[in-house]
Amino acid sequence: MGGNSLGKELLEWFGYSEKTVSVSAFVQQRNKIKPETLKHIFQTMVSQCDKHTLYNGYQLLAIDGSDLRLPSDKRESFSYIQNDETTKGYNLLHLDALYDVLQHVYVDASIQSKIGMNEHKALVSMIDDSAISDKVILIADRGYESFNNIAHCQEKNWNYIIRSKESYGIKFEAPPNATFDIDHLITLTRRQTKQTKILINKDPNRYRWIQPHTKFDYIKPKEDKLYDIPIRIVRFEIADSVYETLYTNLSREDFPVDILKELYQLRWGIETAFRELKYNVGLASIHSKKTAFVFQEIYAKLIMYNFSALIAYSQDVPTGKRINFAKSMHVCYQFFKEKLSDIVLAKMLSKYLSLIRPGRSFERNKINKNAVSFTYRIS
């Protein structure tokens, strides 16, 4: 569905024929579908995607979140927000997603109420639930730097690149020079015993005490345990007297500073993908008020995004150019509706090309795959 009313969406889908179902009939049938069904289809689709675009054998996953404004309905307590009795309430959800920036597909998603939302919790759940067994580099923006997030990556054997906030973040003793590339070992504890106090006083740059209310899943409250987190900290200049700091566990030999900078810049792909998901695929136009229906629509949009991206980005394009997904998605949608043949689809997609950003410092390792025929029947 796009941004039109539900009635008009049905008319367009059925081609303005006398067989167009009523809005009421459509909603009644839709009510029989559990939201978990759409989530299952999304996850199954992702699991069957060929990982044919990698960087030196690594799958690059970006993490980010975005708010979703819903039609107002105070009966939906999961999403309804009212700041005080004198103001009008509104409904809002928060979507966090993992996005493959080279494959151009969403690989996982977490939907939370805006009230009490926790992006760290969403990230941890997606890391722990992931079935990805290949090498991964997680790329995250400021705000995701936490011991718990890094520890979950470490336990999952995932690599990571996380940008630090300049004002605060993981504290460490920085070298006197403005730019650096250092290795740093942090050892965490929850106990304030005589022994741990001696260690903290002796080397406060390494040993850290975690307060009881601080989330850290690998040391239980009052547990007498030490947990090591080795971190590589890189700081570089991005403009005159403007610096950026990255945390990573990638080796200095295989991933020098210039490569880290280039990989982090690829995180911008998820920002573009969220905009395309909202305004080209139509996630900004949620038709439903009922929470279960909203979940259906979110996963349906993610499925349609991946469906279009897998087709659009698999097309052969001239060197130096790429598919314009914002335009290509509408063509893929018509193909889904069986309005276009696969031959016409390929010809139309070849018209929507844009120049690739110049100055890329590395080539992406893409293994060519045989063409796949898509056949869909609507009964």
C-alpha positions as CSV (number, residue, x, y, z in Angstrom):
1,M,0.0,0.0,0.0
2,G,1.1,3.6,-0.7
3,G,0.0,6.8,0.8
4,N,-3.6,6.8,-0.4
5,S,-6.7,5.9,1.6
6,L,-7.3,2.2,2.1
7,G,-10.3,2.3,-0.2
8,K,-8.3,3.8,-3.0
9,E,-5.5,1.4,-2.5
10,L,-7.9,-1.5,-2.9
11,L,-9.4,0.1,-6.1
12,E,-5.9,0.4,-7.6
13,W,-4.9,-3.1,-6.6
14,F,-8.0,-4.6,-8.2
15,G,-7.7,-2.3,-11.3
16,Y,-11.0,-0.4,-10.5
17,S,-13.0,-3.6,-11.3
18,E,-16.4,-4.6,-9.9
19,K,-14.5,-7.4,-8.0
20,T,-12.8,-4.8,-5.7
21,V,-13.4,-5.9,-2.1
22,S,-14.8,-3.5,0.4
23,V,-12.6,-2.0,3.1
24,S,-14.6,-3.9,5.8
25,A,-14.1,-7.2,4.1
26,F,-10.4,-6.6,3.7
27,V,-9.9,-5.7,7.3
28,Q,-11.9,-8.8,8.5
29,Q,-9.7,-11.1,6.5
30,R,-6.5,-9.3,7.5
31,N,-7.5,-9.7,11.1
32,K,-7.0,-13.5,10.7
33,I,-3.3,-13.0,9.9
34,K,-1.0,-12.9,13.0
35,P,1.7,-10.2,12.8
36,E,4.3,-13.0,13.5
37,T,3.4,-14.4,10.1
38,L,4.8,-11.4,8.3
39,K,7.8,-11.4,10.5
40,H,8.4,-15.1,9.7
41,I,8.2,-14.4,6.0
42,F,10.7,-11.5,6.4
43,Q,13.1,-13.6,8.3
44,T,12.8,-16.6,6.0
45,M,13.4,-14.3,3.0
46,V,16.5,-12.9,4.6
47,S,17.9,-16.3,5.4
48,Q,17.6,-17.4,1.8
49,C,19.4,-14.3,0.3
50,D,22.7,-15.1,-1.2
51,K,25.5,-13.2,0.5
52,H,27.2,-12.4,-2.8
53,T,28.5,-8.9,-1.9
54,L,31.1,-8.8,0.8
55,Y,34.2,-6.8,1.8
56,N,37.2,-9.1,2.0
57,G,34.8,-11.9,3.2
58,Y,33.0,-9.7,5.7
59,Q,29.3,-8.9,5.7
60,L,28.9,-5.2,6.6
61,L,25.9,-4.6,8.8
62,A,24.9,-1.1,9.9
63,I,22.6,-0.4,12.8
64,D,20.2,2.6,13.2
65,G,16.7,3.5,14.3
66,S,13.9,5.7,13.2
67,D,10.6,6.9,14.7
68,L,7.3,5.9,13.0
69,R,4.3,8.2,13.4
70,L,1.0,6.3,13.4
71,P,-2.7,7.4,13.1
72,S,-3.8,8.7,16.4
73,D,-5.8,6.2,18.6
74,K,-5.6,6.4,22.4
75,R,-7.0,2.9,22.7
76,E,-3.6,1.5,21.5
77,S,-1.7,1.8,24.7
78,F,1.4,0.3,23.2
79,S,2.1,3.3,21.0
80,Y,0.0,6.1,22.6
81,I,1.8,9.0,24.1
82,Q,0.3,11.9,26.0
83,N,2.7,14.2,27.8
84,D,0.1,15.8,30.0
85,E,-3.7,16.2,30.3
86,T,-3.7,19.5,28.6
87,T,-2.0,18.3,25.4
88,K,-3.3,16.1,22.6
89,G,-1.8,12.6,22.5
90,Y,-0.3,10.9,19.6
91,N,0.9,7.4,18.6
92,L,4.6,6.7,17.9
93,L,6.7,3.6,17.5
94,H,10.5,3.2,17.1
95,L,12.0,0.9,14.5
96,D,15.6,-0.4,14.9
97,A,17.1,-2.3,12.0
98,L,20.2,-4.1,10.9
99,Y,21.0,-3.3,7.3
100,D,23.5,-4.9,4.9
101,V,25.1,-1.9,3.3
102,L,26.7,-3.9,0.4
103,Q,23.8,-6.3,-0.3
104,H,21.3,-3.4,0.2
105,V,18.8,-5.4,2.3
106,Y,17.4,-5.3,5.8
107,V,18.5,-8.4,7.7
108,D,16.7,-7.9,11.0
109,A,14.3,-5.4,12.7
110,S,13.1,-4.6,16.2
111,I,9.9,-2.7,16.9
112,Q,9.5,-0.9,20.3
113,S,7.1,1.5,21.8
114,K,8.6,5.0,21.8
115,I,7.8,5.1,25.5
116,G,10.7,3.4,27.3
117,M,12.4,2.5,24.0
118,N,16.0,1.3,24.3
119,E,18.1,1.1,21.2
120,H,20.9,-0.7,23.1
121,K,18.4,-3.5,24.1
122,A,17.2,-3.7,20.5
123,L,20.8,-4.1,19.2
124,V,21.7,-6.7,21.7
125,S,18.6,-8.8,20.9
126,M,19.4,-8.7,17.2
127,I,23.0,-9.7,17.8
128,D,22.1,-12.6,20.1
129,D,19.2,-13.8,17.8
130,S,21.2,-13.6,14.6
131,A,21.8,-16.8,12.8
132,I,24.7,-15.3,10.8
133,S,27.7,-17.6,11.1
134,D,30.0,-15.8,8.6
135,K,32.3,-12.9,9.4
136,V,30.5,-9.7,10.3
137,I,31.5,-6.1,10.8
138,L,28.9,-4.1,12.7
139,I,29.0,-0.4,12.0
140,A,27.3,1.9,14.5
141,D,27.0,5.6,15.0
142,R,27.5,7.7,18.2
143,G,25.3,6.5,21.0
144,Y,25.9,2.8,20.6
145,E,29.3,2.9,22.4
146,S,28.7,0.8,25.6
147,F,30.5,-2.0,27.3
148,N,27.5,-4.2,27.0
149,N,27.1,-3.8,23.3
150,I,30.8,-4.4,22.7
151,A,30.7,-7.5,24.9
152,H,27.8,-9.0,23.0
153,C,29.7,-8.5,19.7
154,Q,32.8,-10.0,21.3
155,E,30.8,-13.1,22.5
156,K,29.2,-13.5,19.1
157,N,32.6,-13.3,17.4
158,W,31.5,-10.2,15.5
159,N,33.8,-7.4,14.6
160,Y,32.6,-3.8,15.1
161,I,33.3,-0.2,14.2
162,I,31.5,2.2,16.6
163,R,31.9,6.0,16.5
164,S,32.3,7.6,19.9
165,K,30.8,10.9,21.1
166,E,33.5,13.4,21.5
167,S,32.1,14.9,24.7
168,Y,31.8,11.6,26.6
169,G,31.9,7.9,26.0
170,I,34.3,5.1,27.1
171,K,36.9,6.9,29.2
172,F,40.6,6.2,28.5
173,E,43.9,7.9,28.9
174,A,44.6,9.5,25.5
175,P,48.0,10.1,24.1
176,P,49.2,13.7,24.0
177,N,49.0,13.9,20.2
178,A,45.7,14.8,18.5
179,T,45.5,11.7,16.3
180,F,46.4,8.2,17.4
181,D,45.8,4.5,16.9
182,I,46.2,2.6,20.1
183,D,45.3,-0.7,21.7
184,H,43.6,-0.6,25.1
185,L,42.5,-3.3,27.5
186,I,39.6,-2.7,29.8
187,T,38.7,-5.0,32.7
188,L,35.3,-4.8,34.2
189,T,34.1,-5.7,37.7
190,R,31.0,-5.3,39.8
191,R,32.6,-6.0,43.2
192,Q,34.2,-3.3,45.4
193,T,36.3,-5.7,47.4
194,K,39.7,-4.9,48.8
195,Q,41.4,-6.6,45.9
196,T,39.4,-4.9,43.2
197,K,39.9,-1.5,44.9
198,I,43.6,-2.1,44.9
199,L,43.5,-2.9,41.1
200,I,41.4,0.2,40.3
201,N,43.6,2.5,42.3
202,K,46.7,1.0,40.8
203,D,45.5,1.2,37.1
204,P,42.2,3.2,36.8
205,N,42.7,3.4,33.0
206,R,42.3,-0.4,32.8
207,Y,40.1,-1.5,35.7
208,R,36.5,-0.2,35.8
209,W,33.8,-0.7,38.4
210,I,30.3,-1.2,37.0
211,Q,27.6,0.3,39.1
212,P,24.7,-2.0,40.1
213,H,22.1,-0.2,37.9
214,T,24.4,-0.3,34.8
215,K,23.4,-2.9,32.2
216,F,26.1,-5.5,31.7
217,D,24.9,-9.0,30.9
218,Y,28.2,-10.9,31.5
219,I,28.7,-10.1,35.2
220,K,25.8,-10.6,37.5
221,P,25.3,-8.2,40.4
222,K,27.7,-8.9,43.2
223,E,29.4,-11.6,41.2
224,D,33.1,-11.9,41.9
225,K,34.3,-11.9,38.3
226,L,36.5,-9.9,36.0
227,Y,35.6,-9.4,32.3
228,D,38.3,-8.3,29.8
229,I,37.4,-6.1,26.7
230,P,40.3,-5.4,24.4
231,I,39.6,-2.3,22.3
232,R,41.5,-0.6,19.5
233,I,40.9,3.2,19.6
234,V,41.5,5.3,16.6
235,R,41.3,9.1,16.4
236,F,41.7,11.0,13.2
237,E,41.1,14.5,11.7
238,I,38.1,14.9,9.4
239,A,38.4,18.8,9.0
240,D,40.6,21.5,10.4
241,S,40.8,20.9,14.2
242,V,37.7,18.5,13.9
243,Y,38.3,14.9,15.0
244,E,36.5,11.7,15.1
245,T,37.1,8.6,17.3
246,L,36.3,5.0,16.5
247,Y,36.3,1.9,18.6
248,T,37.0,-1.4,16.9
249,N,38.3,-4.9,17.3
250,L,39.7,-5.1,13.8
251,S,43.4,-5.7,13.4
252,R,45.6,-2.8,12.5
253,E,47.4,-4.9,9.9
254,D,44.3,-5.7,7.8
255,F,42.4,-2.6,8.6
256,P,44.5,0.5,8.7
257,V,43.0,3.9,9.6
258,D,42.1,4.8,6.0
259,I,40.1,1.6,5.5
260,L,38.3,2.1,8.9
261,K,37.3,5.6,7.7
262,E,36.0,4.2,4.4
263,L,34.0,1.4,6.1
264,Y,32.5,3.8,8.6
265,Q,31.4,6.1,5.8
266,L,29.4,3.2,4.3
267,R,27.2,3.4,7.4
268,W,25.4,6.2,5.6
269,G,23.7,3.5,3.4
270,I,21.3,2.8,6.2
271,E,20.3,6.5,6.5
272,T,19.5,6.4,2.8
273,A,17.7,3.1,3.2
274,F,15.4,4.4,5.9
275,R,14.5,7.4,3.8
276,E,13.7,5.0,0.8
277,L,11.8,2.7,3.1
278,K,9.6,5.5,4.4
279,Y,9.0,7.6,1.3
280,N,9.5,5.3,-1.7
281,V,8.2,2.0,-0.2
282,G,5.6,3.9,1.9
283,L,6.4,3.1,5.5
284,A,5.7,6.8,6.4
285,S,2.0,6.1,5.4
286,I,0.8,3.6,7.9
287,H,-2.9,2.9,7.3
288,S,-3.6,1.0,10.6
289,K,-4.3,2.0,14.1
290,K,-4.4,-1.5,15.6
291,T,-1.0,-2.5,16.9
292,A,-1.0,-6.0,15.3
293,F,-1.9,-4.4,12.0
294,V,0.9,-1.9,12.3
295,F,3.4,-4.7,12.8
296,Q,2.0,-6.4,9.7
297,E,2.5,-3.3,7.6
298,I,6.1,-2.7,8.9
299,Y,7.2,-6.2,8.0
300,A,5.3,-6.1,4.7
301,K,7.2,-2.9,3.8
302,L,10.6,-4.5,4.8
303,I,9.8,-7.5,2.6
304,M,8.9,-5.2,-0.3
305,Y,12.0,-3.2,0.2
306,N,14.2,-6.3,0.1
307,F,12.3,-7.7,-2.9
308,S,12.9,-4.6,-4.9
309,A,16.5,-4.2,-3.8
310,L,17.5,-7.8,-4.6
311,I,16.2,-7.3,-8.1
312,A,17.4,-3.7,-8.7
313,Y,20.9,-4.2,-7.4
314,S,21.4,-7.5,-9.3
315,Q,21.2,-5.8,-12.7
316,D,24.3,-5.4,-14.8
317,V,25.2,-1.7,-15.0
318,P,28.1,0.2,-16.7
319,T,31.3,0.8,-14.8
320,G,31.0,4.0,-12.7
321,K,27.2,3.9,-12.5
322,R,24.7,2.3,-10.1
323,I,21.0,1.7,-10.0
324,N,18.8,4.6,-8.7
325,F,16.7,2.6,-6.2
326,A,14.2,5.4,-5.4
327,K,13.0,5.2,-9.0
328,S,13.6,1.5,-9.6
329,M,11.5,0.5,-6.6
330,H,8.3,1.6,-8.4
331,V,9.2,-0.5,-11.4
332,C,9.8,-3.5,-9.2
333,Y,6.4,-2.9,-7.5
334,Q,4.7,-3.1,-10.9
335,F,6.6,-6.3,-11.6
336,F,5.4,-7.7,-8.3
337,K,1.8,-6.9,-9.5
338,E,2.5,-8.8,-12.7
339,K,2.2,-5.7,-14.8
340,L,5.7,-6.2,-16.3
341,S,7.6,-9.1,-17.7
342,D,11.2,-9.8,-16.5
343,I,12.6,-8.6,-19.8
344,V,10.7,-5.3,-19.7
345,L,11.7,-5.0,-16.0
346,A,15.4,-5.2,-16.9
347,K,15.1,-2.7,-19.7
348,M,13.4,-0.2,-17.5
349,L,15.8,-0.6,-14.6
350,S,18.7,0.1,-17.0
351,K,17.3,3.6,-17.5
352,Y,17.5,4.5,-13.9
353,L,21.2,4.9,-13.3
354,S,23.3,7.4,-11.2
355,L,27.0,8.1,-11.1
356,I,28.9,6.3,-8.3
357,R,30.6,8.6,-5.8
358,P,34.2,9.1,-6.9
359,G,37.2,8.6,-4.7
360,R,36.4,5.1,-3.3
361,S,39.5,3.6,-1.9
362,F,38.7,-0.1,-2.2
363,E,36.8,-2.4,-4.5
364,R,33.9,-4.4,-3.2
365,N,34.3,-8.2,-3.7
366,K,31.2,-9.2,-5.7
367,I,30.8,-12.7,-6.9
368,N,28.7,-12.8,-10.0
369,K,25.6,-15.0,-9.7
370,N,23.4,-16.6,-12.5
371,A,20.2,-14.8,-13.3
372,V,17.2,-15.9,-11.3
373,S,13.7,-16.0,-12.8
374,F,11.0,-14.5,-10.6
375,T,7.5,-15.9,-11.3
376,Y,4.5,-14.9,-9.2
377,R,0.9,-15.9,-9.5
378,I,-2.1,-14.2,-7.9
379,S,-5.0,-16.6,-7.4
